[in-house]
């Protein structure tokens, strides 16, 4: 018997099972709402893990993409195109930096940052060949390439992909003393998320980022901030580092940079750092393509208004007040986060993170679990307060059960 439309929408038989999605199939979306194949509307409280900071189908981003689609979408980096220079200039200016190296995915950008830091270490710092080391934090999530999972402490991501690349030292997140102890003359970079996303939206202790900045500067080590999830308005400021007035040596950006329209990532740094690259040493056929540049330029323009950072700050404060009241009721063990971003640890007596996510799905609210007991909330920054409150009320009802 042929599949029903609903059955055929689920690709389980023909898709590798590297994800465990919730049982819902989305057909369209607008703003903070998504509609499934049966016509039911769901409030998106995940925003593509922060890739959709500006919501689904933002009219300015869609227009930028449509306009560029009619002109040119790809030249490869073999030729110049008329959006590339402007994109690099505008993104560099937003970051207070000088140079941009564009890629496509977040993992590609992290790999680019690793290669850049090592090359800088050899060509500028003077580290002996093949001795460069990079300090990373336990609980990190920087992507899933073989290099990156090699320095992950998440066995689900790491297991059975070895052998792994050497050159990484893992220290506890938030521990400045451990970081300092791990640094040697061969250390070329410290790579950190200013807020750890996949770990459950873990915010470091106050002053930690400032301390890392001071320590790396004093030891002639690059401070590389992975702002792929935390950056571009999510936490109430353009970058999560801004909460401590910290400027790293290198920003690693992705997700929201493509506005949820196309994959766009980039490493942004000084000429002294990114200037170590020479033609042919690193590249990407699609990195910095015209379509990507057109959309990302509009993302930068949206961020320059400050509107989205302010919305994230104001609605985020409201979100965390409401979540604190849930924690006081006993169904939630802990709430962490900043801006419109939260990790909510569910009390075991009330179910697993997956079970709570499925119960919220029944109430037409979309969230996702991580590490068994935690759910993450990251609604689009365009969400209205009324819609946010409705979503929180559904959560309150689920947790009261």
N, C-alpha and C positions, 0 to 999 in steps of 0.2 A: 504493500500500500504506500503511495507517495507520502512524503512528509507533509504535515500541515504547515501553513506559513509560520506559525509560532515555533514548531520544531526545527524547521529549516533555518531559522534565524540563529539557532545555537550551533556553533561550529565545532562542537566537542569531538566529533568523529574524525575531523580532518585537520584539526589544529593541535600542534604540540602542546602538551599540558604543562607549560612553564608558568601559567598563572592560574589562580583559583578565583575567578570573578564571581560576584554575586549573581544570582539567577534573574537578571533583568537584561533586556535587549533594547538599546536606545535607537530611536529612529530620527529624532530631531531635537534641537535644543535652542534656547534663547535666553540670554541673560543668566540668571541663576537657576533656570528650570530646564529639565530634560523630559522628553516625551517618549514613551516606549512604543513598541510595535503594536500594542493593543490600545494605544491612545491615552494611557494614563500618564499624568504629569508627576514628576518627582523633583524635589528640591535638591539641588546639587550642593552638598556640604563638603566636597572633596576637591573640586576644581582641578581635576587631573593632576593631583599632587602639586598644585601651585602653577601648573602650566597655563591655567585659565584664570589668571588673576583678574582679567578684564571681562570675564564672563564669556558665555557662548555667543558667537556671532556679533561681536561688538561692531557697530556700523562703520566706524572709521577704519577698523582693521580689515573688515570685509571689503570695503571700497578700495583700500590700498592694494589688497591682493587682486581684486578684479581688474583694476586699472593696469597693474603690472602684467597680469596674465595676457592682456591684449597687446603687450609690447614685446617683451622678451623674458624668458624664465631661466635660461641657463646659457652661460658662455663657457663654462669651466674657467679656471684661473689662467688658462692659456692666453686670454685676452682681457682687457679692461672692459668694464661696463659702467654706465653712467650713474648707478646708484651706490657703487662700492665706496668711493672716496667719501661721499657724504655720510654714509652709514658709519664708517670707521671714525670720522671726525666727531659726529654727534654722540656716539657711544663713548668714545674716549673722554669727551668733555663732560658727559653725565657722571662719569666715574672719577673725574679729576686726574685722568691719566693722559698718556701721550700716544699709545699704540694699541691696536686691536688685531688679534689673530682669530678670524672667524672659523667656526666649525659647524657641525649640525646637531649632534646630541650632547647631552651633559657628560656622558662617559668619554666621548671624544675630547671634550674640552679639558677634562681632568687628565687624560693621557697627554694632552698637549702641554698642560701645566707641569706635569712630571718631567717630560722631555725638556721643556724650557728650563726648569730649575736645574736639572743635571747639566745641561749645556752651559748655563750661566756659571755653575760651579766650576766647571773645567776651564772655561775660557776667560772668566772674569775673576773668580775667587782664587783660582789656582789649585784646586783639588787635584790630586794625582789621578791618572786615568782609571776608570772603573771602580773608584772608591767612594763616589758620592752617595750620601745617605739622606733620607727624608724621614722626618718624625711625623707620625700620624696618631690619631686618638682611637682608643678602644670604643666600640659602638658606632664607628663611622659607617657612612654609606656614601660612596663616591661614584658608584656605578657597578657594572658587572663584567667588565673585561677581565681577561686572565691576570693581567697585572694588578688591577684594582682589587679583585676578590682575594688575591694573595696576601694583602694586608688588611683584610676584613677579619673581625672577630665573630661574625655571624656564620656559624657552621652551615646553615642552610644555603647561603650564597657561596661559601668557600669550598665545601666538600666535593671531592672527586674532580677537581679541575686542575690539579697540579701536574707537573712541577711549577713552582711559582718563582717569579723574579725576586732576586735578593735586593737589598738596599733600603729596607724600610724598618723603622723602629716604632713599636706601638707602646704608647703610654696611656694611663688613665685620663679620661676627658675631665677637664677642669682642674687638674693637678699641676700647678706651675713648678713645684719642686721636682716632680718626676720628669717633666719636660726638660728642665734645666739639666738634670742628671743624665738624660739620654743624649744630649748634644755633645758632639765632638768637633774637632777641626775639619772632619769630612762631612759634617752636616751642611747641606745646601739649602734646605727648606723645611718649614713646618707647614703641613697641610691640614687645615681644620675646617669644619663647618661651624660658623658662629652660633648656630643652633642646630642640634642634630635632629634631622627630620625622621628618618626611618627608625631610629632608636626610640621614638615616641615623643618627639618635640621636646628634647632635653635642652634646657637653657643653662649655660654655664654659670658659675658663681659670679657675683658682681666683681668687676675688676680683673677678671681672668683674661679677657681679650686685650685689655690695656697692658697687663703683665706680659702676655705673649709678644705684643708689639715691642715693648721695651727690651725684652730678652733677645728677640731675634735681631733687633737693631744693634745691640751691644755685641753680638757674636757674629755679625756679618752673615746673617742667614735670612733667606727670603721668607716672608710671612704670606702664605697663599691661602686665601679665603674662598671656600666653596660656597658661593651664594646662589647655587642653582635653584634650591627650594626656598631659601630664606630671603632672597633678594627681590628687588623690583617691586617694592611696596608692601609685601606680605606682612611684615611685622610692624607697620606704622611709620617706617622710614624707608628711604630708597634702598638702603642696605641694612642688614641686621648689625653690621659693624658700627653703623652710625650711632647706635644706642650708647656706645662708649667712646664716641668721637675717634674711632680708630680707622686709619687708612692703611690697608695692607699693601704689600708690594705687588700683589697680583690678585685680581678678581677672576673667579671662574663663574661664568653665567650661562644660563640655559633656560629651559622650561618657559617661563612667562615672556622671555625675550622674543619668542615666536608667536606670542599672543594666542596660543591655542590653534593657530592656523597652519603654520609650517614649523618643522623643527629648526631651531636656530640656537647656536651656542657660541661662546666666545671666551677667549682669555684676553684680559685687558690689563695693561701694565705700562711701565715706563719704557722709554727708548733704550735705556741702559740694559734692561732685562730682555725685552722682546727683540731688541736689535742684535741678539746673538744668532738669530736665524739667518741663513743664507738660502738662495734659490735651490730647490731640489731637496732640502734637508727635511722638510715636513710639508704636508699639504692635504688637500681634500678637493675632489672634483666638484662637490656640491657646496662646500663651505663658502659662505659669502656670495651665494648666487643672487641674481637680481630680484627674484621673488622674495627670498628671505630678507634681503636688505630693505625692500620696500615695506614689508610688514614690520620689521624691527625698527625702522625709522619712525613709524607711526607709534610704536610702543614707547620709544624714547620721548616722543612729543607728548604723549598722554602723561607720562611720568613727570614731565617738566611742569605741568600745571599744579602738582602737589595735591590734587583732589583725591587721588587714590590712596596716597600715603595717609592723608587726613581721615578718610573713611575707615581705613584699616585700624588707625589708632583709636578713633572714637567708637566704632562698632566693636573693636577688639576689647576695649575696656568693658563695654556692656556684656560681651560674650563671657569674659572671665568672671565678672560679678555673678552672672547667672550660673555658671559652672561651679563656682564656689558654694553656692547654695545647694547644688546637688551633692557636692562632697560632704556638706554638713549633714545630709540625710542618711549617710552610711552606704549608699549604693555605689558610690565612687570613692576609691581609695586616695587618689591624687590627681590633680590637674596641673599641667605644665603648659607653658607657651608664652607667646607675645604677639600682640596684634590679633589679626584674624587667623590665628593658628593655635591649635591646642591639641595636646595629647591627654586623653582621659583614661585613667586606669580603672577598670571595672572591678568591683569587689567580687571575688569568686562565688559568693553566695547568690549573685545576680546573673551569672553566666559568663561565658567567654566573650572576647571581643567579636569573634565571628558571629556568635549567637545574637548579640545585641545589634550588630550590623544587619543581620537578617530580619530581626524584629522591626528595626527602623525602616527597612525596605518595605515591609508590609504596610507601614504608615506613610510611605512615599517620601522618605528621607534617605538620601544616599550618603553613606560614610563607608569607611573601610578600616578593618582591623590590622594591627601589626603586633608581633611578639605575643600572640595568644590572648593577652588580657587587656590590651590597649586599643582604643579607637582614636583615629585622628580626625580632627575637624579643620577644614581649610576652605571655607566657602569663598566663592568669587568676591572680589572687593566691591563689586557692583550690587551685591545683595542688599535689599531694603531691610530696615530694622523690623518691619512687620513680618517679613518672610523669615528673617533670622529668629525672631521670637516664636513663630509658628514651629520652626524646626526644633527649637529648644523645648517647646512644650511637648512635642512628640517624644523627645528623648526622656523628658521628665515622666511621661506616662509609661514608657517602656520600663524605666528603672524603678517605677513604683510597683510594678507587677510582681 
